[in-house]
């Protein structure tokens, strides 16, 4: 059995994992699913967070976990888990990118996301007046994130989404082959994703090859649209031994 630490994506919070957590726990795993600072029900001001503060927050959870964790990141959560692995490689059994941003050293999410002409995300974002956060156009949400989800799940998401802090998305990540590169990586593709498109997912994997690649024929939100399949995939991961890249 494993300890899973689930990191949500942009605009979301721990609420997005509410179907996956009990399914993994039923299989005997320990599951941790926090709200990042300023997200979900956390009341931290958005202008007080950074990629480094999110990383340090997750590192604190990793340090207190009963064993090295399987660190799962969805979408924007990918940049957080990469940073954590760089700083705590010995405490991370594996990194799992669920249709997530898998960046190379020195890349930032904003630049990479803007390079995908097929993604609906850039045109859906609305920046705040001071540029410190962004929200999403209401009319874009269904197609962007929840195309395969039920009406009930879409309604929950519309109620729970929060403004996303801008600074972490504009911050280049820093990872090395010696530390981050020593942690096994798994990528879970979502073939109907219109935010992080299949083309972008494949391009990122080509630039940063993973030890395993798994696939779901669904949208950007498999935690809602395919929770059973996603939980089975996570439960069945064959995590390879560490080796330098």
C-alpha positions in Angstrom: 0.0 0.0 0.0 1.1 3.6 -0.7 0.7 7.1 0.7 -0.7 9.3 -2.1 -0.5 13.1 -2.0 -2.9 14.7 -4.5 -2.1 18.2 -5.7 -5.0 20.0 -7.4 -4.7 22.2 -10.5 -5.3 25.9 -11.2 -8.5 27.5 -9.9 -9.4 24.2 -8.1 -9.0 22.9 -4.6 -8.9 19.7 -2.7 -12.6 19.4 -3.4 -11.9 18.1 -6.9 -10.5 14.8 -5.5 -13.6 14.0 -3.5 -14.4 11.0 -5.7 -10.9 9.7 -6.0 -9.9 9.8 -2.3 -12.4 7.2 -1.0 -11.7 4.9 -4.0 -8.0 4.8 -3.1 -8.7 4.5 0.6 -11.0 1.5 -0.1 -8.0 -0.1 -1.7 -6.0 0.3 1.5 -4.0 3.4 0.6 -3.4 6.5 2.8 -4.5 9.6 0.8 -3.7 13.3 1.5 -5.4 16.0 -0.5 -4.7 19.5 0.7 -5.8 22.9 -0.5 -2.8 24.9 -1.6 -2.5 28.2 0.1 -5.1 30.7 -1.3 -7.0 27.9 -3.0 -10.1 25.9 -2.0 -11.1 26.9 1.5 -7.7 28.3 2.5 -7.9 32.0 3.3 -4.3 33.0 2.4 -4.3 36.1 0.2 -3.6 35.3 -3.4 -0.9 38.0 -3.6 1.0 36.3 -0.7 1.7 33.1 -2.5 4.4 32.0 -4.9 5.6 28.9 -6.5 8.2 28.6 -3.8 5.6 29.0 -1.0 3.4 26.4 -2.6 6.5 24.1 -2.9 7.5 24.6 0.7 3.9 24.0 1.9 3.8 20.6 0.1 7.3 19.8 1.3 6.0 20.2 4.9 3.3 17.6 4.2 5.8 15.3 2.5 8.2 15.6 5.5 5.4 14.7 8.0 4.0 11.8 5.9 4.5 8.3 7.4 6.6 7.1 4.4 7.8 8.5 1.0 4.8 9.6 -1.0 3.4 9.0 -4.5 3.0 12.7 -5.5 0.2 13.3 -7.9 -0.3 16.6 -9.7 -3.2 17.6 -11.9 -2.7 20.3 -14.6 -0.9 23.2 -12.9 -0.2 20.9 -10.0 2.6 19.5 -12.3 4.9 22.5 -11.7 4.4 22.1 -7.9 5.2 18.4 -7.8 8.3 18.9 -9.9 9.6 21.5 -7.6 8.9 19.4 -4.5 10.7 16.4 -6.1 13.8 18.7 -6.6 13.8 19.6 -2.9 12.7 16.3 -1.4 13.7 13.5 -3.8 14.3 11.0 -1.0 10.7 11.6 0.2 9.0 11.0 -3.1 8.5 7.5 -4.4 7.1 8.6 -7.8 5.7 11.6 -9.6 2.4 11.2 -11.4 1.3 13.9 -13.9 -2.4 13.7 -14.6 -2.8 15.7 -17.8 -0.4 18.0 -16.1 2.4 20.5 -17.0 5.6 18.6 -17.2 8.2 21.3 -17.6 11.9 21.3 -18.2 14.3 23.4 -16.1 13.9 27.1 -16.7 10.4 26.9 -18.3 7.4 28.6 -16.9 3.8 27.5 -17.3 2.5 30.7 -18.8 5.0 30.6 -21.7 4.4 26.9 -22.5 0.6 27.1 -22.3 0.6 30.1 -24.6 2.5 28.1 -27.2 -0.4 25.6 -27.8 -2.7 27.0 -30.4 -5.3 24.3 -29.9 -5.8 25.0 -26.2 -9.0 26.8 -25.1 -7.3 28.0 -21.9 -5.5 31.2 -22.8 -8.5 32.8 -24.4 -10.7 31.7 -21.5 -8.6 33.5 -18.8 -9.6 36.9 -17.5 -6.9 38.8 -15.5 -7.7 40.9 -12.5 -7.1 44.6 -12.7 -3.8 44.3 -10.8 -2.8 41.2 -12.7 -2.3 39.2 -9.4 -5.0 36.6 -10.2 -7.0 35.3 -13.1 -10.5 33.8 -13.4 -12.2 31.9 -16.2 -15.0 33.0 -18.5 -18.2 31.3 -17.4 -19.2 30.4 -20.9 -15.9 28.6 -21.6 -15.9 26.4 -18.5 -17.8 23.4 -19.7 -15.8 22.9 -22.9 -12.5 23.8 -21.3 -12.5 21.5 -18.3 -15.7 19.4 -17.9 -16.9 18.2 -21.3 -17.3 14.6 -20.2 -18.6 15.4 -16.6 -22.1 15.2 -15.2 -24.2 18.2 -14.7 -23.9 17.7 -11.0 -20.1 17.7 -11.1 -20.1 20.8 -13.3 -22.4 22.6 -10.9 -20.1 21.8 -8.0 -17.1 23.0 -9.9 -18.7 26.3 -10.8 -19.5 26.9 -7.1 -16.0 26.0 -5.9 -13.5 27.5 -8.4 -11.5 30.4 -7.1 -9.2 33.0 -8.7 -5.8 31.6 -9.5 -2.7 33.5 -8.3 -0.6 34.6 -11.3 2.9 34.6 -9.9 3.4 30.8 -9.7 2.3 30.5 -13.4 4.9 33.1 -14.5 7.8 31.6 -12.4 10.3 29.3 -14.2 10.8 26.0 -12.4 14.2 24.8 -11.4 14.9 21.0 -11.5 18.1 19.0 -11.9 18.8 15.5 -13.2 20.6 14.6 -10.0 17.6 15.3 -7.7 14.2 15.6 -9.6 15.6 13.4 -12.3 16.2 10.5 -9.8 12.4 10.2 -9.1 10.4 7.9 -11.3 7.8 9.7 -13.4 4.4 8.5 -14.7 2.2 10.5 -17.1 -1.5 9.9 -17.4 -2.8 11.3 -20.6 -6.4 12.6 -21.2 -7.2 12.3 -24.9 -10.2 14.7 -24.9 -8.5 17.5 -23.0 -9.1 20.9 -24.4 -7.0 22.8 -21.8 -3.7 20.8 -21.8 -4.3 19.3 -25.2 -3.1 15.8 -26.3 -0.5 17.5 -28.6 0.9 19.5 -25.6 0.9 16.4 -23.4 2.9 14.4 -26.0 5.3 17.3 -26.6 6.1 17.6 -22.9 6.6 13.9 -22.6 9.0 13.9 -25.6 11.0 16.6 -24.0 11.0 14.9 -20.5 10.4 11.2 -21.0 8.5 9.3 -18.3 8.9 5.8 -17.0 5.3 4.9 -17.7 2.6 6.5 -19.8 -1.1 5.7 -19.2 -4.1 7.0 -21.0 -7.7 7.9 -20.4 -10.2 8.7 -23.1 -11.7 11.7 -21.3 -11.6 15.4 -20.7 -9.4 17.6 -18.4 -11.1 16.4 -15.2 -10.8 12.6 -14.9 -11.3 12.9 -11.1 -15.0 13.7 -12.0 -15.5 12.0 -15.4 -13.5 8.8 -14.8 -12.9 8.5 -11.0 -13.0 4.6 -11.0 -10.5 4.4 -13.9 -8.2 7.0 -12.4 -8.2 5.3 -9.0 -7.5 1.9 -10.6 -4.6 3.4 -12.5 -3.1 5.0 -9.4 -3.6 1.8 -7.4 -2.0 -0.3 -10.1 1.2 1.8 -10.6 4.3 -0.3 -11.0 6.8 2.1 -9.6 10.4 1.4 -10.9 13.5 1.6 -8.8 15.2 5.0 -8.8 18.1 5.5 -11.2 20.0 8.6 -12.3 18.9 10.1 -15.6 
